[in-house]
Amino acid sequence: MVFIPAGSFEMGDHFGESTAKERLVHRVELDAFYMDTYEVTVG
């Protein structure tokens, strides 16, 4: 497992080419979390 620290980023249409389903640029805040190092399939 790898620790991913908390942080923020800008999400959305930076180029003014969005469709009705896309949002304008907005800041997203994420809490810290752990992620597996390797991809795992379920099956």
PDB file with one MODEL, atoms N, CA, C and O in Angstrom:
MODEL        1
ATOM      1  N   MET A   1       0.840  -1.179   0.000  1.00  0.00           N
ATOM      2  CA  MET A   1       0.000   0.000   0.000  1.00  0.00           C
ATOM      3  C   MET A   1       0.888   1.247   0.000  1.00  0.00           C
ATOM      4  O   MET A   1       1.968   1.275   0.589  1.00  0.00           O
ATOM      5  N   VAL A   2       0.390   2.259  -0.677  1.00  0.00           N
ATOM      6  CA  VAL A   2       1.098   3.532  -0.774  1.00  0.00           C
ATOM      7  C   VAL A   2       0.202   4.615  -0.178  1.00  0.00           C
ATOM      8  O   VAL A   2      -0.993   4.668  -0.468  1.00  0.00           O
ATOM      9  N   PHE A   3       0.781   5.470   0.649  1.00  0.00           N
ATOM     10  CA  PHE A   3       0.026   6.564   1.255  1.00  0.00           C
ATOM     11  C   PHE A   3      -0.062   7.722   0.280  1.00  0.00           C
ATOM     12  O   PHE A   3       0.960   8.187  -0.224  1.00  0.00           O
ATOM     13  N   ILE A   4      -1.269   8.193   0.009  1.00  0.00           N
ATOM     14  CA  ILE A   4      -1.505   9.360  -0.841  1.00  0.00           C
ATOM     15  C   ILE A   4      -1.929  10.495   0.094  1.00  0.00           C
ATOM     16  O   ILE A   4      -2.982  10.407   0.725  1.00  0.00           O
ATOM     17  N   PRO A   5      -1.126  11.558   0.192  1.00  0.00           N
ATOM     18  CA  PRO A   5      -1.455  12.631   1.133  1.00  0.00           C
ATOM     19  C   PRO A   5      -2.669  13.444   0.691  1.00  0.00           C
ATOM     20  O   PRO A   5      -3.036  13.451  -0.483  1.00  0.00           O
ATOM     21  N   ALA A   6      -3.276  14.121   1.645  1.00  0.00           N
ATOM     22  CA  ALA A   6      -4.411  15.001   1.348  1.00  0.00           C
ATOM     23  C   ALA A   6      -3.944  16.140   0.452  1.00  0.00           C
ATOM     24  O   ALA A   6      -2.772  16.517   0.475  1.00  0.00           O
ATOM     25  N   GLY A   7      -4.852  16.678  -0.326  1.00  0.00           N
ATOM     26  CA  GLY A   7      -4.491  17.789  -1.201  1.00  0.00           C
ATOM     27  C   GLY A   7      -5.695  18.299  -1.956  1.00  0.00           C
ATOM     28  O   GLY A   7      -6.827  17.877  -1.721  1.00  0.00           O
ATOM     29  N   SER A   8      -5.427  19.219  -2.870  1.00  0.00           N
ATOM     30  CA  SER A   8      -6.496  19.786  -3.681  1.00  0.00           C
ATOM     31  C   SER A   8      -6.007  19.946  -5.113  1.00  0.00           C
ATOM     32  O   SER A   8      -4.804  19.999  -5.370  1.00  0.00           O
ATOM     33  N   PHE A   9      -6.955  20.022  -6.040  1.00  0.00           N
ATOM     34  CA  PHE A   9      -6.623  20.248  -7.442  1.00  0.00           C
ATOM     35  C   PHE A   9      -7.801  20.920  -8.121  1.00  0.00           C
ATOM     36  O   PHE A   9      -8.919  20.906  -7.604  1.00  0.00           O
ATOM     37  N   GLU A  10      -7.548  21.508  -9.279  1.00  0.00           N
ATOM     38  CA  GLU A  10      -8.613  22.146 -10.049  1.00  0.00           C
ATOM     39  C   GLU A  10      -9.170  21.145 -11.043  1.00  0.00           C
ATOM     40  O   GLU A  10      -8.425  20.536 -11.812  1.00  0.00           O
ATOM     41  N   MET A  11     -10.491  20.978 -11.022  1.00  0.00           N
ATOM     42  CA  MET A  11     -11.170  20.024 -11.894  1.00  0.00           C
ATOM     43  C   MET A  11     -12.178  20.787 -12.738  1.00  0.00           C
ATOM     44  O   MET A  11     -12.844  21.692 -12.236  1.00  0.00           O
ATOM     45  N   GLY A  12     -12.298  20.441 -13.992  1.00  0.00           N
ATOM     46  CA  GLY A  12     -13.292  21.076 -14.847  1.00  0.00           C
ATOM     47  C   GLY A  12     -12.708  21.498 -16.180  1.00  0.00           C
ATOM     48  O   GLY A  12     -11.595  21.115 -16.540  1.00  0.00           O
ATOM     49  N   ASP A  13     -13.471  22.286 -16.899  1.00  0.00           N
ATOM     50  CA  ASP A  13     -13.114  22.703 -18.251  1.00  0.00           C
ATOM     51  C   ASP A  13     -12.235  23.951 -18.216  1.00  0.00           C
ATOM     52  O   ASP A  13     -12.721  25.055 -17.970  1.00  0.00           O
ATOM     53  N   HIS A  14     -10.942  23.768 -18.463  1.00  0.00           N
ATOM     54  CA  HIS A  14      -9.985  24.880 -18.466  1.00  0.00           C
ATOM     55  C   HIS A  14      -9.971  25.618 -19.803  1.00  0.00           C
ATOM     56  O   HIS A  14      -9.383  26.696 -19.889  1.00  0.00           O
ATOM     57  N   PHE A  15     -10.593  25.081 -20.841  1.00  0.00           N
ATOM     58  CA  PHE A  15     -10.482  25.643 -22.188  1.00  0.00           C
ATOM     59  C   PHE A  15     -11.769  26.269 -22.713  1.00  0.00           C
ATOM     60  O   PHE A  15     -11.799  26.749 -23.846  1.00  0.00           O
ATOM     61  N   GLY A  16     -12.822  26.273 -21.919  1.00  0.00           N
ATOM     62  CA  GLY A  16     -14.081  26.871 -22.350  1.00  0.00           C
ATOM     63  C   GLY A  16     -14.801  26.088 -23.426  1.00  0.00           C
ATOM     64  O   GLY A  16     -15.559  26.658 -24.210  1.00  0.00           O
ATOM     65  N   GLU A  17     -14.568  24.771 -23.471  1.00  0.00           N
ATOM     66  CA  GLU A  17     -15.179  23.916 -24.491  1.00  0.00           C
ATOM     67  C   GLU A  17     -16.106  22.881 -23.862  1.00  0.00           C
ATOM     68  O   GLU A  17     -16.317  21.814 -24.440  1.00  0.00           O
ATOM     69  N   SER A  18     -16.658  23.176 -22.698  1.00  0.00           N
ATOM     70  CA  SER A  18     -17.437  22.177 -21.971  1.00  0.00           C
ATOM     71  C   SER A  18     -18.800  21.939 -22.610  1.00  0.00           C
ATOM     72  O   SER A  18     -19.349  22.794 -23.305  1.00  0.00           O
ATOM     73  N   THR A  19     -19.320  20.753 -22.350  1.00  0.00           N
ATOM     74  CA  THR A  19     -20.677  20.419 -22.758  1.00  0.00           C
ATOM     75  C   THR A  19     -21.596  20.655 -21.563  1.00  0.00           C
ATOM     76  O   THR A  19     -21.134  21.050 -20.493  1.00  0.00           O
ATOM     77  N   ALA A  20     -22.871  20.420 -21.738  1.00  0.00           N
ATOM     78  CA  ALA A  20     -23.844  20.660 -20.674  1.00  0.00           C
ATOM     79  C   ALA A  20     -23.573  19.800 -19.439  1.00  0.00           C
ATOM     80  O   ALA A  20     -23.920  20.197 -18.327  1.00  0.00           O
ATOM     81  N   LYS A  21     -22.954  18.621 -19.620  1.00  0.00           N
ATOM     82  CA  LYS A  21     -22.706  17.719 -18.496  1.00  0.00           C
ATOM     83  C   LYS A  21     -21.437  18.074 -17.720  1.00  0.00           C
ATOM     84  O   LYS A  21     -21.242  17.574 -16.612  1.00  0.00           O
ATOM     85  N   GLU A  22     -20.586  18.913 -18.266  1.00  0.00           N
ATOM     86  CA  GLU A  22     -19.336  19.269 -17.605  1.00  0.00           C
ATOM     87  C   GLU A  22     -19.495  20.555 -16.806  1.00  0.00           C
ATOM     88  O   GLU A  22     -20.309  21.415 -17.141  1.00  0.00           O
ATOM     89  N   ARG A  23     -18.712  20.669 -15.755  1.00  0.00           N
ATOM     90  CA  ARG A  23     -18.772  21.845 -14.904  1.00  0.00           C
ATOM     91  C   ARG A  23     -17.605  22.770 -15.195  1.00  0.00           C
ATOM     92  O   ARG A  23     -16.589  22.359 -15.753  1.00  0.00           O
ATOM     93  N   LEU A  24     -17.768  24.015 -14.811  1.00  0.00           N
ATOM     94  CA  LEU A  24     -16.675  24.967 -14.896  1.00  0.00           C
ATOM     95  C   LEU A  24     -15.579  24.558 -13.922  1.00  0.00           C
ATOM     96  O   LEU A  24     -15.798  23.706 -13.060  1.00  0.00           O
ATOM     97  N   VAL A  25     -14.420  25.151 -14.051  1.00  0.00           N
ATOM     98  CA  VAL A  25     -13.298  24.817 -13.178  1.00  0.00           C
ATOM     99  C   VAL A  25     -13.684  25.087 -11.724  1.00  0.00           C
ATOM    100  O   VAL A  25     -14.213  26.147 -11.391  1.00  0.00           O
ATOM    101  N   HIS A  26     -13.407  24.104 -10.871  1.00  0.00           N
ATOM    102  CA  HIS A  26     -13.664  24.248  -9.446  1.00  0.00           C
ATOM    103  C   HIS A  26     -12.612  23.460  -8.680  1.00  0.00           C
ATOM    104  O   HIS A  26     -12.064  22.484  -9.192  1.00  0.00           O
ATOM    105  N   ARG A  27     -12.334  23.880  -7.463  1.00  0.00           N
ATOM    106  CA  ARG A  27     -11.321  23.232  -6.636  1.00  0.00           C
ATOM    107  C   ARG A  27     -11.940  22.040  -5.920  1.00  0.00           C
ATOM    108  O   ARG A  27     -13.036  22.132  -5.366  1.00  0.00           O
ATOM    109  N   VAL A  28     -11.218  20.910  -5.937  1.00  0.00           N
ATOM    110  CA  VAL A  28     -11.649  19.688  -5.270  1.00  0.00           C
ATOM    111  C   VAL A  28     -10.649  19.384  -4.157  1.00  0.00           C
ATOM    112  O   VAL A  28      -9.440  19.379  -4.390  1.00  0.00           O
ATOM    113  N   GLU A  29     -11.146  19.132  -2.960  1.00  0.00           N
ATOM    114  CA  GLU A  29     -10.318  18.790  -1.803  1.00  0.00           C
ATOM    115  C   GLU A  29     -10.465  17.291  -1.531  1.00  0.00           C
ATOM    116  O   GLU A  29     -11.579  16.773  -1.457  1.00  0.00           O
ATOM    117  N   LEU A  30      -9.334  16.604  -1.383  1.00  0.00           N
ATOM    118  CA  LEU A  30      -9.355  15.172  -1.098  1.00  0.00           C
ATOM    119  C   LEU A  30      -8.671  14.896   0.228  1.00  0.00           C
ATOM    120  O   LEU A  30      -7.651  15.507   0.548  1.00  0.00           O
ATOM    121  N   ASP A  31      -9.235  13.972   1.003  1.00  0.00           N
ATOM    122  CA  ASP A  31      -8.591  13.506   2.224  1.00  0.00           C
ATOM    123  C   ASP A  31      -7.466  12.546   1.854  1.00  0.00           C
ATOM    124  O   ASP A  31      -7.428  12.029   0.737  1.00  0.00           O
ATOM    125  N   ALA A  32      -6.560  12.309   2.781  1.00  0.00           N
ATOM    126  CA  ALA A  32      -5.489  11.338   2.572  1.00  0.00           C
ATOM    127  C   ALA A  32      -6.094   9.932   2.492  1.00  0.00           C
ATOM    128  O   ALA A  32      -7.124   9.658   3.107  1.00  0.00           O
ATOM    129  N   PHE A  33      -5.441   9.039   1.724  1.00  0.00           N
ATOM    130  CA  PHE A  33      -5.926   7.665   1.611  1.00  0.00           C
ATOM    131  C   PHE A  33      -4.775   6.750   1.217  1.00  0.00           C
ATOM    132  O   PHE A  33      -3.694   7.219   0.861  1.00  0.00           O
ATOM    133  N   TYR A  34      -5.006   5.462   1.280  1.00  0.00           N
ATOM    134  CA  TYR A  34      -4.033   4.461   0.851  1.00  0.00           C
ATOM    135  C   TYR A  34      -4.512   3.820  -0.442  1.00  0.00           C
ATOM    136  O   TYR A  34      -5.711   3.636  -0.650  1.00  0.00           O
ATOM    137  N   MET A  35      -3.551   3.476  -1.317  1.00  0.00           N
ATOM    138  CA  MET A  35      -3.871   2.835  -2.590  1.00  0.00           C
ATOM    139  C   MET A  35      -2.910   1.661  -2.790  1.00  0.00           C
ATOM    140  O   MET A  35      -1.727   1.751  -2.463  1.00  0.00           O
ATOM    141  N   ASP A  36      -3.432   0.569  -3.326  1.00  0.00           N
ATOM    142  CA  ASP A  36      -2.562  -0.570  -3.628  1.00  0.00           C
ATOM    143  C   ASP A  36      -1.512  -0.178  -4.653  1.00  0.00           C
ATOM    144  O   ASP A  36      -1.766   0.644  -5.534  1.00  0.00           O
ATOM    145  N   THR A  37      -0.340  -0.765  -4.534  1.00  0.00           N
ATOM    146  CA  THR A  37       0.756  -0.488  -5.456  1.00  0.00           C
ATOM    147  C   THR A  37       0.492  -1.102  -6.822  1.00  0.00           C
ATOM    148  O   THR A  37       0.876  -0.536  -7.846  1.00  0.00           O
ATOM    149  N   TYR A  38      -0.164  -2.260  -6.839  1.00  0.00           N
ATOM    150  CA  TYR A  38      -0.392  -2.978  -8.086  1.00  0.00           C
ATOM    151  C   TYR A  38      -1.882  -3.103  -8.375  1.00  0.00           C
ATOM    152  O   TYR A  38      -2.690  -3.265  -7.460  1.00  0.00           O
ATOM    153  N   GLU A  39      -2.237  -3.026  -9.648  1.00  0.00           N
ATOM    154  CA  GLU A  39      -3.620  -3.219 -10.060  1.00  0.00           C
ATOM    155  C   GLU A  39      -4.019  -4.669  -9.832  1.00  0.00           C
ATOM    156  O   GLU A  39      -3.231  -5.580 -10.084  1.00  0.00           O
ATOM    157  N   VAL A  40      -5.236  -4.883  -9.357  1.00  0.00           N
ATOM    158  CA  VAL A  40      -5.726  -6.226  -9.078  1.00  0.00           C
ATOM    159  C   VAL A  40      -7.048  -6.413  -9.806  1.00  0.00           C
ATOM    160  O   VAL A  40      -7.917  -5.542  -9.756  1.00  0.00           O
ATOM    161  N   THR A  41      -7.202  -7.547 -10.483  1.00  0.00           N
ATOM    162  CA  THR A  41      -8.473  -7.851 -11.131  1.00  0.00           C
ATOM    163  C   THR A  41      -9.305  -8.722 -10.200  1.00  0.00           C
ATOM    164  O   THR A  41      -8.762  -9.470  -9.386  1.00  0.00           O
ATOM    165  N   VAL A  42     -10.593  -8.625 -10.321  1.00  0.00           N
ATOM    166  CA  VAL A  42     -11.492  -9.432  -9.507  1.00  0.00           C
ATOM    167  C   VAL A  42     -12.203 -10.386 -10.449  1.00  0.00           C
ATOM    168  O   VAL A  42     -12.914  -9.967 -11.362  1.00  0.00           O
ATOM    169  N   GLY A  43     -12.005 -11.653 -10.217  1.00  0.00           N
ATOM    170  CA  GLY A  43     -12.683 -12.574 -11.101  1.00  0.00           C
ATOM    171  C   GLY A  43     -12.268 -13.991 -10.921  1.00  0.00           C
ATOM    172  O   GLY A  43     -12.772 -14.875 -11.615  1.00  0.00           O
TER     173      GLY A  43
ENDMDL
END
